[in-house]
Amino acid sequence: MLPKESYIALLGNPNCGKSTLFNRLTGMRQSTSNLPGTTVEQKSGIWKFGSESRAIKDLPGIYSLYTHSEDEAVVVDHLLGNGKYAEPGYIIFLLDASNLRRNLLLFDQVSELGFPMVVALTMADTAIRRGIEIQEEKLAAQLNCKVCVINPRKGFGIDKLENNLLELPSKRMDSSEARNKLLAFRKGEKIPGISAETLGRYKKIEAIVKETVVKKETERISLTKRMDKIFTHPFLGFFIFASIMLTIFQGVFTLADYPMTWIENGFGQLANFLRNSLPDHFLTRLLTGGVIPGLSGVLVFLPQIAILFFFISLLEDSGYMVRASFITDKLMRKIGLNGRSVIPLIGGFACAIPSIMATRSIKNRSERYATMFVIPLMSCSARLPVYVLLVSLAVPAGTRIGPIGVQSLVMTLAYFSGIIVAVILARLIKIFKKSTAPSEFIMEMPPYQIPRMQTAWSNVRYKSMSFVKEAGKVIMVISLVLWFLASYGPGNEMEKAEAKVRSEKNLSSAEMETKVMAVRLESSYAGKMGKWIEPAISPLGYDWKTGIALISSFAAREVFVGTMSTLFQSSDAQQVEGIRAKMAKARDPESGKLLYGAPYAYSLILFYAFALQCMSTLAVMRRETGSWKLPVLQFIIFGAIAYVAAFGIFQLSLIL
């Protein structure tokens, strides 16, 4: 019987299936990935089996107890009961059957600490596909530990795992010598003979593998090796990677065009119907001018986000994303980063926040801080709605250069512009702050496999709902606040502006109503805010409406679209067109020139590609570094780069 006061810890290397097992045992929905460094903090839950229930923690995946990375330090502190952490009562150690040799180093270190422990052998199906057969009984005898094969996704072997746990002793064995050595290492003391000890461990591991593993070459492994000669080629590999990204973005535009149009038109027609059906009341105006445009700003770009996540999921599940990390490893080292930096950088294309946290797997402090510094330059998914809107303004739909759509080409260049600037900054950091102790990079290359559609659709559903729930909340709140700011103004300035327009004699009824809405917006609280910052942003080609959107998007970049939608709805309540159509037709009332043409769009694309407009990212940087120095420096440097780049491309576009 397991003592109720103790908890069970899940331990193992990265990507051995810990998070999947944790989800199975607790019923929680923790995100999983096949890339190292995704679980950087412990996850806690309750495991109920039979009449029993126990606290269980999913600790970060690590390779060794004797390293200095942040995530490995978290595990060591748990095992030693250091500081705020209590040590576990029991351990479920997960061994990846497809790579037993690598996994056994950590097992050998943990086993010396004397915890009651059982082994869960995962990835058995992957091992079989690789021609690897593990002799379970012999392995249990060699490890002197109960071993059972499990498949967390299907629930196979969970019953046996429960029984093995219940048969464990209630107390751990004495292990003072090993614990004192690990504690000294954790305090920064030098441990004599640690290298010779590690070599001895590997000799022991080789003997275990030789005794328990039977391996044969399979057709699949052979095919993987032949494919890797192409996909991981030093030069061809980069070309293939760029081509894949270009194809994905072209698909994002082509496949999502129709559902986007349906969503825009649907919300526009709904707003028009309610406006004509309901009485002219504050709540009616709030609904048609604030709520509906806010919802439209959230949902109209959901098709692109869903399609992008679908393609990325296919790449991850096929095993290609790991190859993309591998081919960039040498480049990372040349610019002062580490192969481990690739994973957080790639993750930055989804969101900078978990990617910054994932840098804890980088042991070298200088490399870790350099990686964290440039991660926000990876164009995260929050930028996607902004890019889609701006690219549609810059390039007419259907424009092509041969077989390549120009819209998808511009989108690809927007993403690569952030990568290029990140490379330059990382190189400068390396020049001014040299590191003499680069850390190692370990990555397992899985065989290629046909992506599972069920997994892809599950990821799409989860990511899309996360976007709607998380970003949608922010966009809706800001849309409602902006509607209020755009509908009301100080004193009676809005009424005076309206009266002045209505005194004009040479306007038609439709022209007068349009101009009335425009001058009322300019006289509102939102208009005053925009006009206040307009002098600073006008050299970039931005007007006061864009200024309001820039300010509001510091809460979340994708808020830009909802903000512009709300402002245009306030200034032109009679139109039911989508935001893209409205911005494409908007003209300067004095010069008659397009307000939001190609120069404006290119300028704003670069501004959003480089500027650090994310309060959450700044907060996470502050937490991870323990100081405001680096996040403030990021904000200033990225803002300056964004301003100069936007100014340059706008002025150049005007000349051309």
C-alpha positions as CSV (number, residue, x, y, z in Angstrom):
1,M,0.0,0.0,0.0
2,L,1.4,3.4,-1.0
3,P,1.6,6.0,1.8
4,K,-0.9,8.7,1.0
5,E,1.4,11.6,2.0
6,S,3.9,10.8,-0.7
7,Y,3.7,11.7,-4.4
8,I,4.8,9.7,-7.5
9,A,7.3,11.4,-9.8
10,L,7.5,10.6,-13.5
11,L,11.2,10.7,-14.7
12,G,12.9,10.1,-17.9
13,N,14.7,11.6,-21.0
14,P,12.9,14.1,-23.2
15,N,10.3,12.6,-25.5
16,C,10.0,9.3,-23.7
17,G,6.3,9.7,-23.3
18,K,6.1,11.2,-19.8
19,S,3.5,13.9,-20.6
20,T,1.4,11.4,-22.6
21,L,1.4,9.0,-19.6
22,F,0.7,11.9,-17.2
23,N,-2.3,12.8,-19.3
24,R,-3.5,9.2,-19.3
25,L,-3.2,8.8,-15.6
26,T,-4.7,12.1,-14.5
27,G,-7.1,12.9,-17.3
28,M,-5.5,16.3,-17.9
29,R,-4.7,17.8,-21.3
30,Q,-1.1,18.7,-21.1
31,S,0.4,19.6,-24.5
32,T,2.9,17.1,-25.9
33,S,5.5,17.3,-28.6
34,N,8.3,15.3,-30.2
35,L,10.8,18.1,-29.7
36,P,13.1,18.3,-26.7
37,G,12.6,21.0,-24.1
38,T,8.8,21.3,-24.2
39,T,8.2,20.3,-20.5
40,V,10.3,22.7,-18.5
41,E,8.3,22.9,-15.3
42,Q,6.7,20.1,-13.2
43,K,3.0,19.4,-13.9
44,S,1.0,18.1,-10.9
45,G,-2.2,16.0,-10.9
46,I,-4.1,13.2,-9.2
47,W,-4.0,9.6,-10.3
48,K,-7.0,7.5,-9.3
49,F,-6.7,3.7,-9.7
50,G,-9.1,1.4,-8.0
51,S,-9.8,2.7,-4.5
52,E,-6.5,4.5,-4.4
53,S,-5.6,8.1,-5.4
54,R,-2.1,9.6,-5.4
55,A,-0.5,12.9,-6.3
56,I,1.7,12.6,-9.4
57,K,4.2,15.0,-10.9
58,D,5.5,15.1,-14.4
59,L,9.1,16.4,-14.0
60,P,11.1,17.9,-16.9
61,G,12.7,15.5,-19.3
62,I,16.5,15.4,-18.8
63,Y,19.5,13.4,-19.9
64,S,21.7,13.5,-16.7
65,L,21.6,14.6,-13.1
66,Y,25.1,16.0,-13.3
67,T,24.6,19.0,-15.6
68,H,23.7,22.7,-14.9
69,S,20.7,23.4,-17.1
70,E,17.6,24.9,-15.4
71,D,15.3,22.1,-16.2
72,E,17.8,19.5,-14.9
73,A,18.3,21.6,-11.7
74,V,14.5,21.4,-11.1
75,V,14.6,17.6,-11.2
76,V,17.6,17.4,-8.9
77,D,16.0,19.7,-6.4
78,H,12.9,17.5,-6.4
79,L,15.0,14.4,-5.8
80,L,16.9,16.0,-3.0
81,G,14.0,17.8,-1.4
82,N,15.8,21.1,-1.9
83,G,14.2,24.5,-1.1
84,K,10.4,24.6,-1.9
85,Y,10.4,21.1,-3.4
86,A,9.4,17.9,-1.5
87,E,11.1,14.7,-2.5
88,P,8.9,12.0,-4.1
89,G,8.0,8.8,-2.4
90,Y,8.0,6.7,-5.6
91,I,9.4,7.0,-9.1
92,I,8.0,5.8,-12.4
93,F,11.0,5.8,-14.6
94,L,10.2,5.8,-18.3
95,L,12.6,4.1,-20.7
96,D,12.3,4.7,-24.4
97,A,12.6,1.2,-25.9
98,S,13.7,2.6,-29.2
99,N,16.8,4.2,-27.6
100,L,17.6,2.2,-24.5
101,R,21.3,3.1,-24.5
102,R,20.8,6.8,-24.1
103,N,18.0,6.5,-21.5
104,L,19.9,4.1,-19.2
105,L,22.5,6.7,-18.2
106,L,19.9,8.8,-16.2
107,F,18.3,5.6,-14.9
108,D,21.7,4.4,-13.5
109,Q,22.2,7.8,-11.7
110,V,18.7,7.9,-10.3
111,S,18.7,4.3,-9.1
112,E,21.7,5.1,-6.8
113,L,19.4,7.5,-4.8
114,G,17.5,4.5,-3.4
115,F,13.9,5.5,-4.3
116,P,11.3,2.8,-4.7
117,M,11.1,2.7,-8.5
118,V,9.4,0.9,-11.3
119,V,10.3,1.1,-15.0
120,A,7.7,1.7,-17.7
121,L,9.0,0.7,-21.1
122,T,7.6,3.1,-23.7
123,M,7.8,3.5,-27.5
124,A,7.8,-0.3,-28.0
125,D,5.9,0.0,-31.2
126,T,8.5,2.5,-32.5
127,A,11.3,0.1,-31.4
128,I,9.7,-2.7,-33.4
129,R,9.5,-0.5,-36.5
130,R,13.2,0.2,-36.1
131,G,14.0,-3.5,-35.8
132,I,14.6,-3.4,-32.0
133,E,13.4,-6.1,-29.7
134,I,13.7,-5.7,-25.9
135,Q,13.7,-8.8,-23.8
136,E,11.6,-7.6,-20.9
137,E,12.5,-10.2,-18.3
138,K,16.2,-10.0,-18.9
139,L,16.0,-6.2,-18.7
140,A,14.2,-6.4,-15.3
141,A,16.9,-8.8,-14.0
142,Q,19.7,-6.5,-15.2
143,L,18.1,-3.4,-13.7
144,N,17.0,-5.1,-10.5
145,C,13.7,-3.4,-11.0
146,K,10.2,-4.3,-12.1
147,V,9.7,-3.5,-15.8
148,C,6.4,-3.4,-17.8
149,V,5.7,-2.4,-21.4
150,I,3.1,0.4,-21.7
151,N,1.4,2.4,-24.4
152,P,0.0,5.5,-22.8
153,R,-2.0,6.6,-25.8
154,K,-3.9,3.3,-26.0
155,G,-3.9,2.6,-22.2
156,F,-2.0,-0.7,-22.7
157,G,0.0,-1.9,-19.7
158,I,-1.4,0.6,-17.2
159,D,-3.0,-2.1,-15.0
160,K,0.4,-3.9,-14.7
161,L,2.1,-0.6,-13.9
162,E,-0.4,0.0,-11.1
163,N,0.2,-3.5,-9.7
164,N,4.0,-3.0,-9.8
165,L,3.7,0.2,-7.9
166,L,1.5,-1.3,-5.2
167,E,4.2,-4.0,-4.6
168,L,7.0,-1.6,-3.9
169,P,8.4,-1.1,-0.4
170,S,7.1,1.9,1.5
171,K,10.5,3.4,2.2
172,R,13.6,4.2,0.1
173,M,17.0,2.6,0.8
174,D,19.8,4.4,2.4
175,S,21.8,6.3,-0.3
176,S,23.7,8.9,1.8
177,E,26.9,8.7,-0.3
178,A,25.1,9.3,-3.7
179,R,22.8,12.0,-2.3
180,N,25.7,13.9,-0.7
181,K,27.7,13.8,-3.9
182,L,24.7,15.1,-6.0
183,L,24.0,17.8,-3.4
184,A,27.6,19.0,-3.6
185,F,27.4,19.1,-7.3
186,R,24.2,21.1,-7.1
187,K,26.0,23.6,-4.9
188,G,28.7,24.1,-7.5
189,E,31.4,22.1,-5.9
190,K,33.8,20.1,-8.2
191,I,33.3,16.4,-8.0
192,P,36.6,14.5,-8.6
193,G,36.5,11.5,-10.9
194,I,33.1,12.4,-12.4
195,S,34.3,11.8,-16.0
196,A,35.8,8.4,-15.2
197,E,32.6,7.5,-13.3
198,T,30.4,8.4,-16.4
199,L,32.7,6.2,-18.6
200,G,32.2,3.4,-16.2
201,R,28.4,3.8,-16.3
202,Y,28.5,3.6,-20.1
203,K,30.5,0.3,-20.0
204,K,27.8,-1.0,-17.7
205,I,25.1,0.2,-20.0
206,E,26.8,-1.4,-23.0
207,A,26.7,-4.7,-21.2
208,I,23.0,-4.4,-20.4
209,V,22.1,-3.4,-24.0
210,K,24.1,-6.3,-25.3
211,E,22.3,-8.7,-23.0
212,T,18.8,-7.4,-23.5
213,V,18.5,-5.9,-27.0
214,V,18.2,-7.7,-30.3
215,K,18.4,-5.4,-33.3
216,K,18.0,-6.0,-37.0
217,E,18.1,-3.8,-40.1
218,T,14.6,-3.1,-41.4
219,E,13.4,-1.8,-44.8
220,R,12.0,1.2,-43.0
221,I,15.4,2.1,-41.3
222,S,17.1,1.7,-44.7
223,L,14.6,4.0,-46.3
224,T,15.0,6.6,-43.6
225,K,18.8,6.6,-44.1
226,R,18.4,7.1,-47.9
227,M,15.9,9.9,-47.3
228,D,18.2,11.7,-44.8
229,K,20.9,11.9,-47.4
230,I,18.5,14.3,-49.2
231,F,16.6,16.1,-46.4
232,T,19.6,16.7,-44.2
233,H,22.0,17.6,-47.0
234,P,24.1,20.7,-46.0
235,F,22.9,22.7,-49.0
236,L,19.9,20.9,-50.5
237,G,18.4,20.6,-47.0
238,F,18.0,24.4,-46.6
239,F,16.5,24.7,-50.1
240,I,14.0,21.9,-49.3
241,F,13.1,23.6,-45.9
242,A,12.5,27.0,-47.6
243,S,10.4,25.3,-50.3
244,I,8.3,23.5,-47.8
245,M,7.6,26.7,-45.8
246,L,6.7,28.6,-49.1
247,T,4.3,25.8,-50.1
248,I,2.7,25.9,-46.7
249,F,2.1,29.7,-46.8
250,Q,0.8,29.5,-50.3
251,G,-1.7,26.8,-49.1
252,V,-2.7,29.1,-46.2
253,F,-3.8,31.8,-48.6
254,T,-5.3,29.6,-51.3
255,L,-7.2,27.2,-49.1
256,A,-8.5,29.8,-46.6
257,D,-9.7,32.4,-49.0
258,Y,-13.3,31.1,-49.4
259,P,-14.0,30.4,-45.7
260,M,-12.6,33.9,-44.8
261,T,-14.9,35.6,-47.2
262,W,-17.9,33.6,-45.9
263,I,-17.1,34.6,-42.3
264,E,-16.6,38.3,-43.2
265,N,-19.8,38.5,-45.2
266,G,-21.7,36.5,-42.6
267,F,-20.8,38.8,-39.8
268,G,-21.4,41.9,-41.9
269,Q,-24.9,40.7,-42.9
270,L,-25.6,39.8,-39.3
271,A,-24.6,43.3,-38.1
272,N,-26.7,44.9,-40.8
273,F,-29.8,42.7,-40.0
274,L,-29.6,43.5,-36.3
275,R,-29.1,47.2,-37.0
276,N,-32.2,47.3,-39.1
277,S,-34.3,45.0,-36.9
278,L,-33.5,46.3,-33.4
279,P,-34.4,49.7,-32.0
280,D,-31.7,52.4,-32.0
281,H,-30.5,51.8,-28.5
282,F,-27.2,51.8,-26.6
283,L,-27.2,48.0,-26.5
284,T,-27.9,47.7,-30.2
285,R,-25.0,50.0,-31.0
286,L,-22.8,48.0,-28.6
287,L,-23.8,44.7,-30.3
288,T,-23.5,45.8,-33.9
289,G,-20.5,48.2,-33.5
290,G,-18.5,46.4,-30.8
291,V,-19.4,42.8,-30.2
292,I,-19.9,41.7,-33.8
293,P,-16.8,43.4,-35.3
294,G,-14.8,42.0,-32.4
295,L,-16.0,38.5,-33.1
296,S,-15.4,38.9,-36.8
297,G,-11.8,40.1,-36.0
298,V,-11.2,36.9,-34.0
299,L,-12.9,34.3,-36.3
300,V,-12.1,35.7,-39.7
301,F,-8.5,34.5,-39.5
302,L,-9.3,31.2,-37.9
303,P,-9.1,29.3,-41.2
304,Q,-5.5,30.4,-41.8
305,I,-4.5,29.5,-38.3
306,A,-6.1,26.1,-38.5
307,I,-4.5,25.4,-41.9
308,L,-1.0,26.5,-40.7
309,F,-1.2,24.3,-37.6
310,F,-2.5,21.4,-39.7
311,F,0.6,21.5,-41.9
312,I,3.0,22.0,-39.0
313,S,1.5,19.1,-37.2
314,L,2.0,16.9,-40.3
315,L,5.7,17.9,-40.5
316,E,6.2,17.2,-36.8
317,D,4.5,13.8,-36.9
318,S,6.4,12.8,-40.1
319,G,9.7,13.3,-38.3
320,Y,10.8,16.2,-40.6
321,M,10.8,19.0,-38.0
322,V,13.6,17.2,-36.1
323,R,15.6,17.2,-39.4
324,A,14.9,20.9,-39.8
325,S,16.5,21.4,-36.4
326,F,19.5,19.2,-37.3
327,I,20.3,21.0,-40.6
328,T,20.4,24.4,-38.8
329,D,22.7,23.1,-36.0
330,K,25.9,24.1,-37.7
331,L,24.6,27.6,-38.5
332,M,23.5,28.0,-34.8
333,R,27.0,27.3,-33.6
334,K,28.6,29.7,-36.1
335,I,26.4,32.6,-34.9
336,G,27.1,31.9,-31.2
337,L,24.1,29.8,-30.3
338,N,23.8,26.0,-29.7
339,G,22.1,23.2,-31.3
340,R,19.7,23.2,-28.4
341,S,18.7,26.7,-29.4
342,V,17.1,25.4,-32.5
343,I,14.1,23.9,-30.7
344,P,13.1,27.1,-28.8
345,L,13.7,29.1,-32.0
346,I,11.4,26.9,-34.0
347,G,8.9,26.9,-31.2
348,G,9.0,30.7,-31.4
349,F,7.0,30.5,-34.6
350,A,4.1,29.3,-32.5
351,C,4.6,31.4,-29.4
352,A,7.6,33.1,-27.8
353,I,6.5,32.5,-24.2
354,P,6.9,28.7,-23.9
355,S,9.9,28.9,-26.2
356,I,11.7,31.2,-23.9
357,M,10.9,28.9,-21.0
358,A,12.2,26.0,-23.1
359,T,15.7,27.5,-23.2
360,R,16.2,26.1,-19.7
361,S,17.6,23.0,-21.4
362,I,20.6,25.2,-22.6
363,K,23.3,24.7,-20.0
364,N,25.6,27.6,-21.0
365,R,24.2,30.8,-19.6
366,S,25.5,33.1,-22.3
367,E,24.0,30.8,-25.0
368,R,20.7,30.6,-23.2
369,Y,20.4,34.4,-22.8
370,A,21.4,35.0,-26.4
371,T,18.7,32.5,-27.5
372,M,16.1,34.1,-25.3
373,F,17.0,37.5,-26.7
374,V,16.4,36.6,-30.3
375,I,13.3,34.3,-29.9
376,P,10.8,37.1,-30.2
377,L,12.1,37.8,-33.8
378,M,10.6,34.5,-34.9
379,S,7.2,35.4,-36.3
380,C,4.7,33.8,-33.9
381,S,1.2,32.7,-34.8
382,A,-0.2,35.9,-33.3
383,R,1.4,37.8,-36.2
384,L,-0.3,35.6,-38.8
385,P,-3.6,37.4,-38.8
386,V,-1.8,40.7,-39.2
387,Y,0.4,39.4,-42.0
388,V,-2.6,38.0,-43.8
389,L,-4.5,41.3,-43.7
390,L,-1.5,43.4,-44.8
391,V,-0.3,41.0,-47.5
392,S,-3.8,41.1,-49.0
393,L,-3.5,44.9,-49.1
394,A,-0.1,44.9,-50.6
395,V,-0.5,42.2,-53.3
396,P,-3.7,41.6,-55.3
397,A,-5.1,38.1,-55.0
398,G,-4.0,35.8,-57.8
399,T,-0.8,37.7,-58.6
400,R,1.9,35.1,-59.6
401,I,5.5,34.9,-60.6
402,G,5.4,31.7,-62.7
403,P,3.9,29.0,-60.5
404,I,4.5,30.9,-57.2
405,G,1.8,33.1,-55.7
406,V,3.2,36.5,-54.8
407,Q,1.1,36.7,-51.6
408,S,2.7,33.5,-50.3
409,L,6.1,34.7,-51.4
410,V,5.7,38.0,-49.4
411,M,4.5,36.0,-46.4
412,T,7.5,33.7,-46.5
413,L,9.9,36.8,-46.8
414,A,8.2,38.3,-43.8
415,Y,9.0,35.2,-41.7
416,F,12.6,35.0,-43.0
417,S,13.2,38.7,-42.3
418,G,12.9,38.0,-38.6
419,I,15.2,35.0,-38.9
420,I,17.8,37.1,-40.7
421,V,17.7,39.9,-38.1
422,A,17.9,37.2,-35.4
423,V,21.0,35.7,-37.0
424,I,22.7,39.2,-37.2
425,L,21.9,40.0,-33.6
426,A,23.1,36.6,-32.3
427,R,26.3,37.1,-34.3
428,L,26.8,40.5,-32.7
429,I,26.2,39.1,-29.2
430,K,28.9,36.4,-29.9
431,I,31.4,39.1,-31.0
432,F,30.9,41.3,-28.0
433,K,30.4,38.5,-25.4
434,K,32.5,35.5,-26.2
435,S,31.6,32.2,-24.6
436,T,34.4,29.7,-23.9
437,A,32.3,26.7,-22.8
438,P,29.8,25.8,-25.5
439,S,27.3,23.2,-24.4
440,E,26.5,19.9,-26.2
441,F,23.4,19.2,-28.4
442,I,21.8,15.8,-28.3
443,M,18.9,15.0,-30.6
444,E,17.3,11.7,-31.6
445,M,16.4,11.2,-35.3
446,P,13.2,9.2,-35.5
447,P,12.4,7.2,-38.6
448,Y,10.1,8.9,-41.2
449,Q,6.5,7.9,-40.9
450,I,3.2,8.7,-42.5
451,P,1.6,11.5,-40.5
452,R,-1.5,10.5,-38.5
453,M,-4.5,12.5,-39.6
454,Q,-6.2,12.0,-36.2
455,T,-3.2,13.6,-34.5
456,A,-3.2,16.4,-36.9
457,W,-6.9,17.2,-36.6
458,S,-6.6,16.9,-32.8
459,N,-3.8,19.5,-32.8
460,V,-5.7,21.8,-35.1
461,R,-8.8,21.6,-32.9
462,Y,-6.7,22.2,-29.7
463,K,-4.7,25.1,-31.1
464,S,-7.6,26.7,-32.8
465,M,-9.7,26.6,-29.7
466,S,-6.8,28.0,-27.7
467,F,-6.6,30.9,-30.1
468,V,-10.3,31.6,-29.9
469,K,-10.4,31.3,-26.1
470,E,-7.2,33.0,-25.2
471,A,-6.6,35.6,-27.9
472,G,-10.4,35.9,-28.4
473,K,-10.9,37.1,-24.9
474,V,-8.3,39.8,-25.2
475,I,-9.6,40.9,-28.6
476,M,-13.2,41.0,-27.5
477,V,-12.4,43.1,-24.4
478,I,-10.2,45.5,-26.3
479,S,-12.8,45.7,-29.1
480,L,-15.5,46.7,-26.6
481,V,-13.2,49.3,-24.9
482,L,-12.3,50.7,-28.3
483,W,-16.0,50.8,-29.3
484,F,-16.7,53.0,-26.3
485,L,-13.6,55.2,-26.9
486,A,-14.6,55.5,-30.6
487,S,-18.3,56.2,-29.8
488,Y,-17.9,58.9,-27.1
489,G,-15.6,61.9,-26.8
490,P,-14.7,64.8,-24.4
491,G,-17.5,67.3,-23.8
492,N,-19.6,68.0,-26.8
493,E,-16.8,68.0,-29.4
494,M,-18.4,65.1,-31.4
495,E,-21.7,67.0,-31.6
496,K,-20.0,70.2,-32.7
497,A,-18.1,68.3,-35.4
498,E,-21.3,66.7,-36.7
499,A,-23.2,70.0,-36.7
500,K,-20.4,71.6,-38.8
501,V,-20.6,68.8,-41.4
502,R,-24.4,68.9,-41.6
503,S,-24.3,72.7,-42.3
504,E,-22.5,72.0,-45.6
505,K,-24.9,72.3,-48.6
506,N,-23.0,70.4,-51.4
507,L,-23.1,66.9,-50.0
508,S,-25.5,64.1,-50.9
509,S,-27.3,62.3,-48.1
510,A,-25.0,59.3,-48.3
511,E,-21.8,61.4,-48.5
512,M,-23.0,63.5,-45.5
513,E,-23.7,60.4,-43.3
514,T,-20.3,58.9,-44.2
515,K,-18.5,62.2,-43.4
516,V,-20.5,62.6,-40.2
517,M,-19.3,59.2,-38.9
518,A,-15.7,60.1,-39.9
519,V,-15.6,63.4,-38.1
520,R,-17.3,62.0,-35.0
521,L,-14.6,59.3,-34.8
522,E,-11.8,61.8,-35.1
523,S,-13.4,63.8,-32.3
524,S,-13.8,60.8,-30.0
525,Y,-11.5,59.7,-27.2
526,A,-9.9,57.1,-29.6
527,G,-9.4,59.8,-32.2
528,K,-7.7,62.1,-29.7
529,M,-5.3,59.3,-28.7
530,G,-4.5,58.5,-32.3
531,K,-4.0,62.1,-33.3
532,W,-1.6,62.5,-30.3
533,I,0.8,59.8,-31.6
534,E,0.3,60.4,-35.3
535,P,3.3,62.7,-35.7
536,A,5.6,60.0,-34.5
537,I,4.3,57.4,-36.9
538,S,3.4,59.4,-40.0
539,P,6.9,59.0,-41.4
540,L,6.2,55.3,-41.5
541,G,3.1,55.8,-43.5
542,Y,0.7,55.3,-40.6
543,D,-2.4,57.3,-39.7
544,W,-4.0,57.9,-36.4
545,K,-6.2,54.8,-36.7
546,T,-3.1,52.6,-37.2
547,G,-1.6,54.4,-34.1
548,I,-4.6,53.2,-32.0
549,A,-4.2,49.7,-33.3
550,L,-0.5,49.7,-32.6
551,I,-1.1,50.7,-28.9
552,S,-3.9,48.2,-28.4
553,S,-1.9,45.3,-30.0
554,F,0.7,45.5,-27.2
555,A,-1.7,43.3,-25.2
556,A,-1.7,40.8,-28.2
557,R,-0.4,41.4,-31.7
558,E,-3.5,39.9,-33.3
559,V,-5.6,42.6,-31.6
560,F,-4.5,44.9,-34.5
561,V,-7.1,43.3,-36.8
562,G,-9.9,43.6,-34.4
563,T,-9.0,47.2,-33.5
564,M,-9.0,48.3,-37.2
565,S,-12.3,46.4,-37.7
566,T,-13.9,48.2,-34.8
567,L,-12.6,51.6,-35.8
568,F,-13.8,51.2,-39.4
569,Q,-17.2,50.0,-38.2
570,S,-17.4,53.1,-36.1
571,S,-16.5,55.4,-39.0
572,D,-18.7,53.7,-41.6
573,A,-21.6,51.9,-40.0
574,Q,-23.6,51.6,-43.2
575,Q,-21.1,49.3,-44.9
576,V,-21.2,45.6,-44.2
577,E,-17.9,44.8,-46.0
578,G,-15.1,43.0,-44.3
579,I,-12.1,44.9,-42.9
580,R,-9.9,43.9,-45.8
581,A,-12.3,45.5,-48.4
582,K,-12.8,48.6,-46.3
583,M,-9.1,49.3,-45.8
584,A,-8.3,48.6,-49.5
585,K,-10.8,51.3,-50.5
586,A,-10.0,53.9,-47.8
587,R,-8.6,57.2,-49.2
588,D,-7.2,60.4,-47.8
589,P,-10.1,62.9,-47.8
590,E,-7.7,65.8,-48.9
591,S,-5.4,64.1,-51.4
592,G,-7.6,61.3,-52.5
593,K,-4.7,58.8,-52.3
594,L,-5.1,55.3,-50.9
595,L,-4.4,55.3,-47.2
596,Y,-3.6,51.7,-46.9
597,G,-1.8,50.7,-50.1
598,A,1.3,48.6,-50.8
599,P,3.8,51.0,-49.2
600,Y,1.8,51.2,-46.0
601,A,1.4,47.4,-45.9
602,Y,5.1,46.6,-46.5
603,S,6.1,49.1,-43.8
604,L,3.7,47.6,-41.2
605,I,4.7,44.0,-42.1
606,L,8.3,44.8,-41.2
607,F,7.3,46.8,-38.1
608,Y,5.3,43.8,-36.8
609,A,8.1,41.4,-37.8
610,F,10.7,43.2,-35.6
611,A,8.9,45.1,-32.9
612,L,8.5,43.4,-29.5
613,Q,4.8,44.1,-29.1
614,C,3.9,41.5,-26.5
615,M,3.5,42.4,-22.8
616,S,3.4,38.7,-21.9
617,T,6.8,38.1,-23.6
618,L,8.4,40.9,-21.6
619,A,6.9,39.5,-18.4
620,V,8.3,36.0,-19.1
621,M,11.7,37.5,-19.9
622,R,11.7,39.3,-16.6
623,R,10.8,36.1,-14.8
624,E,13.4,33.9,-16.5
625,T,16.3,36.4,-16.2
626,G,15.3,37.8,-12.8
627,S,15.8,41.4,-14.0
628,W,14.1,44.0,-16.2
629,K,17.5,44.7,-17.9
630,L,17.2,42.2,-20.8
631,P,13.5,42.7,-21.6
632,V,13.8,46.5,-21.6
633,L,16.9,46.2,-23.8
634,Q,14.9,43.9,-26.1
635,F,12.0,46.3,-26.3
636,I,14.3,49.3,-27.1
637,I,16.5,47.5,-29.7
638,F,13.7,45.7,-31.4
639,G,11.6,48.9,-31.5
640,A,14.4,50.8,-33.0
641,I,15.0,48.2,-35.7
642,A,11.3,48.0,-36.5
643,Y,11.0,51.8,-36.8
644,V,14.1,52.1,-39.1
645,A,13.1,49.2,-41.2
646,A,9.5,50.4,-41.6
647,F,10.7,53.9,-42.4
648,G,13.1,52.6,-45.0
649,I,10.7,50.3,-46.8
650,F,7.9,52.9,-46.8
651,Q,10.1,55.6,-48.3
652,L,11.6,53.2,-50.8
653,S,8.2,52.0,-51.9
654,L,7.1,55.6,-52.5
655,I,10.1,56.2,-54.8
656,L,9.6,52.9,-56.7
